[in-house]
Amino acid sequence: MQRFQEKVVVITGSGRGIGQAMAKMFAKEGAKVTVNDIDTGPAEETVQAIKADGGTAIACVADVTKADEAQRIMDMTVGEFGKLDVLVNNAGLIRDNLIHKMTDKQWDIVIDINLRGAFNCTRAAAKYMRKPNHNGRVIYVSSVSGLMGNVGQINYSAAKAGLIGMTKTVAKEWARYGITVNAVAYGLVDTRLTGEKETSEEVMGEKVGIPKKIRDQFLAQMGGAMLTPEQAAAPVLFLASEDAVGITGNTINVSRGLYI
Ligand SMILES: NC(=O)c1ccc[n+]([C@@H]2O[C@H](COP(=O)([O-])OP(=O)(O)OC[C@H]3O[C@@H](n4cnc5c(N)ncnc54)[C@H](O)[C@@H]3O)[C@@H](O)[C@H]2O)c1
């Protein structure tokens, strides 16, 4: 028996990076997965890769910052697979700047994707999850930036700390349905968001990445290497599993020492 046999899992922002690793790993363990992303190509390629590996998945291209699109993700999932067991709110973005230079646009996009997106998706999932003995899982993807603060990330640290409050509230509201709700707070994970800023790519119109000097300091605290997307994803599968039935309202620090 596979760990997620017959389970239906929605992962937002899973066309790339950590979310993509989660999607592949859930599918490998028997789950039916909805791969949501704002970008069509990565979402469809992820679904193709899962199917090629014998798994079951559908792509749902939608922007989680829009309430109606978030609802469409959940409706499409239940339309296709008949139910919704696990929601992983993973879609996220960084737009770093020091407070005195941060623009309204940088503040808004980070709050919108990381915080409002998770709210939209959780509210949209309520219709399918608030049921007696549902026994489902909601998992929020936070960051050590939300636990310890981080220079240049007032928008991101506020959004990721906000998710920790959201985690505790939903854990309390949905406990009666047997649903557990937790967050993971990542350190540095090797994705397009964490390259060296000096040479990194543009994501949604702006360069992302971390200045080399700071990145090297962080890496030294993490034993010299970032986590792989698979290493980051594994604790999320644990939280979604039967083994984690006693854990709710928690934030699991998955940073290999970046925050202690
Ligand atoms: N990489 C890290 O070191 C790190 C550290 C801490 C937390 N995180 C968090 O992990 C999560 C995944 O990040 P990642 O590093 O894999 O980044 P990534 O950029 O590789 O993947 C994020 C995905 O989210 C999608 N996305 C962005 N906006 C969206 C929207 N409005 N609707 C739907 N999809 C959208 C993107 O298209 C992308 O495919 C994010 O919440 C991020 O903040 C990452």
The ligand as an ORCA input file, in Angstrom:
! r2SCAN-3c Opt
* xyz 0 1
  N      13.831     28.447     -2.655
  C      13.997     28.782     -1.365
  O      15.123     28.852     -0.842
  C      12.807     29.056     -0.493
  C      13.038     29.393      0.842
  C      11.957     29.637      1.675
  C      10.667     29.540      1.174
  N      10.477     29.241     -0.142
  C       9.103     29.184     -0.624
  O       8.898     27.964     -1.315
  C       7.841     28.148     -2.263
  C       8.283     27.618     -3.621
  O       9.365     28.422     -4.085
  P      10.472     27.909     -5.124
  O      11.778     28.256     -4.545
  O      10.186     26.518     -5.537
  O      10.211     28.949     -6.307
  P       9.954     28.743     -7.879
  O       9.944     30.123     -8.447
  O      10.886     27.737     -8.428
  O       8.478     28.115     -7.914
  C       7.350     28.869     -7.552
  C       6.249     28.602     -8.575
  O       5.105     29.373     -8.194
  C       4.493     29.843     -9.376
  N       3.657     31.015     -9.112
  C       4.082     32.281     -8.867
  N       3.034     33.090     -8.736
  C       1.924     32.336     -8.874
  C       0.543     32.619     -8.839
  N       0.097     33.871     -8.635
  N      -0.330     31.602     -9.021
  C       0.109     30.341     -9.239
  N       1.422     30.026     -9.302
  C       2.314     31.012     -9.114
  C       5.655     30.172    -10.287
  O       5.267     30.259    -11.664
  C       6.613     29.019     -9.994
  O       6.465     27.960    -10.915
  C       7.518     29.649     -2.247
  O       6.403     29.888     -1.417
  C       8.753     30.251     -1.635
  O       8.498     31.500     -1.034
  C      11.510     28.999     -0.989
*
